[in-house]
Amino acid sequence: MKSASVFVIVLMIILSSCSHKNEAMELSWDFFTSLSDSAYGKPADFYPGYDSLGVEAKSDVVDIEESDITEKNDTIIVRCYNNYTNSEGTFKQDSVTLFITRNEDKQFYIYDSKGLIVMDKDLEWFGKVTGAFGKKQMNDQALTKRIDQVRDLMFEKYIEVRADLATKVKIANWSWETSYSGDAHGEGRVVNNLDYSVSGIKYHVNYYDRSGDFMAEDDGSINKTLYPGEKYNFTFWSSNAKYPHTANLRLEFSDNMIIKIIKGQNYTGKEFSEYMKRKRSTSGGKAI
């Protein structure tokens, strides 16, 4: 009689576990369907923290096997495979994990995930070399916060490089004149006072009439890699400005150029931790 009671208890546990897995699978299907079918529901209906991820995940085909659903304490873990296609091509997310539990009303909901976020490649690279991203993949809720921190650090680095370019890559001198047909043309000398090479420098010219009013503009590229301390002469010809009275010339540094410089610099892997220490010190030691 006792063994029969034990059997019934075990059977109830098994049936309850199967029921939980079925509910978790159905919830997961509903969530992925909502990613591409707004008429079906909003992703936040199934995953309340989804909007905080700041992503626009899609799903054309999702594969969920019962063998990939496990229970750990009060959490049901669902591992699945998600494929979708957008304007940039086809994406295969072969390791998406949903973490499911019950709310106060005993209803299942997704409280975290892993693998839904597709990071920008430059940001991911920068996070790795500065020590923000380790070998172990973070859950999406924590990863979202970390990405914001890495983005802030990368922007800080961007501003630093841009300031260096603006103050140390300069036009040493330049001059211009007009041709018989009224076209403006001239030459300039650029000097690189940085301790590293730069390439992809652009220039921009504005032309004005006798009243000081804007007439036309022109731009071009300096097709030369400038090594530390090197000077280089370049020429320009603007046929869209007829008999201008005055002009000004400036150098421009594209985002791609700055990112290239950032990628070419050396990193210790401690930059992120040092950045977070600075942030905590400026915020009075409060968590950021």
KOLNUVO-695981 format. One record per residue (C-alpha): residue in three letters; x, y, z. Coordinates in steps of 0.5 Angstrom, whole numbers, padded with zeros to 4 digits, always signed. Each point is the difference from the previous one (the first is absolute). Layout:
REM residues N
ALAXYZ
...
//
This chain:
REM residues 288
MET+0000+0000+0000
LYS+0006+0005+0002
SER+0003-0002-0007
ALA-0006+0002-0004
SER-0001+0007+0004
VAL+0008+0001-0002
PHE-0002-0002-0007
VAL-0006+0005+0000
ILE+0004+0006+0002
VAL+0006-0002-0005
LEU-0005+0000-0005
MET-0003+0007+0002
ILE+0007+0003+0000
ILE+0001-0003-0007
LEU-0007+0003-0003
SER+0001+0006+0004
SER+0007+0001-0004
CYS-0003-0002-0006
SER-0005+0005+0000
HIS+0005+0006+0002
LYS+0004-0002-0006
ASN-0006+0000-0004
GLU-0002+0007+0002
ALA+0007+0003+0000
MET+0000-0003-0008
GLU-0006+0004-0001
LEU+0002+0006+0003
SER+0006+0000-0004
TRP-0003-0001-0007
ASP-0005+0005+0002
PHE+0006+0005+0001
PHE+0004-0002-0006
THR-0007+0001-0004
SER-0001+0007+0003
LEU+0007+0002-0003
SER-0003+0000-0007
ASP-0007+0000+0001
SER-0002+0007+0004
ALA-0008-0002-0001
TYR+0002-0007+0004
GLY+0002+0004+0006
LYS+0006+0005+0002
PRO+0007-0004+0002
ALA-0001+0004+0007
ASP-0006-0004+0001
PHE+0004-0006+0001
TYR+0006+0003+0002
PRO-0001+0006+0004
GLY+0007+0002+0000
TYR+0001+0000-0007
ASP-0001+0007-0002
SER+0006+0002+0005
LEU+0005-0004-0005
GLY-0001+0005-0005
VAL+0000-0005-0006
GLU-0005-0002-0006
ALA+0001-0007+0000
LYS-0004-0004-0005
SER-0002-0007-0001
ASP-0002-0004-0007
VAL+0002-0007+0003
VAL+0001-0002+0007
ASP+0002-0008+0002
ILE-0002-0002+0007
GLU+0001-0007+0003
GLU-0002-0003+0006
SER+0006-0003+0002
ASP+0003+0008+0000
ILE-0004+0002+0005
THR+0002-0001+0007
GLU-0002+0002+0007
LYS+0005+0003+0006
ASN-0004+0002+0006
ASP-0005+0005-0002
THR+0002+0001-0007
ILE-0001-0004-0006
ILE+0005+0001-0005
VAL-0001+0000-0008
ARG+0005-0001-0005
CYS-0002+0001-0007
TYR+0002+0002-0007
ASN-0002+0006-0004
ASN+0000+0002-0007
TYR-0002+0007-0003
THR+0001+0004-0006
ASN+0001+0007-0001
SER+0002+0005-0005
GLU+0008-0001+0002
GLY-0001-0008-0001
THR-0002-0006+0004
PHE+0002-0001+0007
LYS+0000-0007+0004
GLN+0000+0001+0007
ASP+0002-0007+0002
SER+0001+0001+0007
VAL-0006+0004+0003
THR-0002-0002+0007
LEU-0006+0003+0004
PHE-0001+0000+0008
ILE-0007-0001+0002
THR-0003+0000+0007
ARG-0007+0002+0003
ASN-0002+0007+0002
GLU-0005+0002+0006
ASP-0006-0003-0003
LYS+0004-0007-0001
GLN+0000+0002-0008
PHE+0006-0002-0004
TYR+0004+0005-0003
ILE+0007+0001-0003
TYR+0004+0004+0005
ASP+0007+0000-0004
SER+0003-0003-0006
LYS+0007-0001-0003
GLY+0002+0001-0008
LEU-0006+0004-0002
ILE+0005+0006-0001
VAL+0004+0001-0006
MET+0006+0005+0002
ASP+0003+0004-0005
LYS+0007-0003-0002
ASP+0004+0006+0001
LEU-0003+0001+0007
GLU+0001-0007+0002
TRP+0007+0000-0002
PHE+0001+0006+0004
GLY-0003-0003+0006
LYS+0004-0006-0001
VAL+0007+0004+0000
THR-0002+0004+0006
GLY-0002-0006+0004
ALA-0007+0002+0000
PHE-0002-0007-0003
GLY+0002-0006+0002
LYS+0000-0007-0003
LYS-0006-0002+0004
GLN-0006+0003-0004
MET-0005+0005+0005
ASN-0007-0001+0001
ASP-0004+0005-0005
GLN-0002+0005+0006
ALA+0007+0000+0003
LEU+0003+0001-0007
THR-0005+0006-0002
LYS+0003+0004+0006
ARG+0007-0002-0002
ILE-0001+0002-0007
ASP-0002+0007+0002
GLN+0006+0000+0005
VAL+0005-0002-0006
ARG-0003+0005-0005
ASP+0001+0006+0005
LEU+0007-0003+0001
MET+0001+0000-0008
PHE-0003+0007-0001
GLU+0005+0002+0005
LYS+0005-0003-0004
TYR-0003+0003-0006
ILE+0000+0007+0003
GLU+0008-0001+0002
VAL+0002-0002-0007
ARG-0004+0006-0003
ALA+0003+0005+0004
ASP+0007-0003-0001
LEU-0002+0001-0008
ALA-0003+0007+0001
THR+0006+0003+0003
LYS+0006-0004-0003
VAL-0002-0001-0007
LYS+0000+0007-0003
ILE+0001+0004-0006
ALA+0007+0003+0000
ASN-0002+0005-0005
TRP-0004+0001-0006
SER-0002+0004-0006
TRP-0005+0001-0006
GLU-0002+0004-0006
THR-0004+0000-0006
SER+0001-0002-0007
TYR-0002+0004-0006
SER-0007-0004+0000
GLY-0001+0002+0007
ASP+0001-0007+0003
ALA+0004+0000+0007
HIS+0006-0004+0001
GLY+0005+0000+0005
GLU+0005-0005+0004
GLY+0001-0001+0008
ARG+0005-0003+0004
VAL-0002-0005+0006
VAL+0004-0003+0005
ASN-0001-0005+0005
ASN+0003+0001+0007
LEU-0003-0006+0003
ASP+0005-0006+0002
TYR-0004-0005-0005
SER-0002+0000-0007
VAL-0006+0003-0003
SER-0004-0002-0006
GLY-0006+0002-0003
ILE+0000+0008+0001
LYS-0005+0004-0003
TYR-0001+0007-0002
HIS-0005+0005-0001
VAL+0000+0007-0003
ASN-0006+0005+0001
TYR+0000+0006-0005
TYR-0003+0007+0001
ASP-0002+0006-0004
ARG+0002+0007+0001
SER-0006+0001+0005
GLY+0003-0006+0004
ASP-0006-0004-0002
PHE+0001-0007-0001
MET+0001-0002-0008
ALA+0002-0007+0000
GLU+0004-0006+0003
ASP+0004-0005-0002
ASP+0004-0006+0003
GLY+0005-0006-0001
SER+0005-0005+0003
ILE+0007+0000+0001
ASN+0002-0006-0003
LYS+0007-0001+0004
THR+0001-0004+0007
LEU+0004+0005+0004
TYR+0005-0002+0005
PRO+0002+0003+0007
GLY+0003+0007-0002
GLU-0001-0001-0007
LYS-0003+0006-0005
TYR-0003+0000-0006
ASN-0003+0005-0006
PHE-0006-0001-0003
THR-0004+0003-0005
PHE-0008+0002-0001
TRP-0004+0003-0006
SER-0007+0002+0000
SER-0004+0001-0006
ASN-0006+0001+0004
ALA+0002+0007+0003
LYS+0000+0006-0005
TYR+0005+0006+0002
PRO-0001-0001+0007
HIS+0003+0006+0004
THR+0002-0004+0007
ALA+0001-0008+0002
ASN+0001-0004+0006
LEU+0003-0007+0000
ARG+0000-0005+0006
LEU+0001-0007+0001
GLU-0005-0005+0001
PHE+0001-0007+0003
SER-0005-0005-0001
ASP-0003-0005+0005
ASN+0003-0006-0004
MET+0007+0003+0001
ILE-0001+0001+0007
ILE-0003-0007+0001
LYS+0006-0003-0004
ILE+0005+0004+0005
ILE-0003-0002+0006
LYS+0000-0008-0003
GLY+0008+0002-0001
GLN+0001+0002+0007
ASN+0003-0005+0005
TYR-0004-0002+0006
THR+0002-0003+0007
GLY-0007-0004+0001
LYS-0001+0005+0007
GLU-0003+0006-0004
PHE-0007-0002+0002
SER+0001-0001+0007
GLU+0004+0006+0001
TYR-0006+0004-0003
MET-0005-0003+0004
LYS+0005+0002+0006
ARG+0000+0007-0002
LYS-0008+0000-0001
ARG-0001-0003+0007
SER+0005+0006+0003
THR-0004+0005-0004
SER-0007-0002+0002
GLY+0002-0001+0008
GLY+0001-0007-0001
LYS-0007-0002-0002
ALA-0001-0005-0004
ILE-0001+0002-0008
//
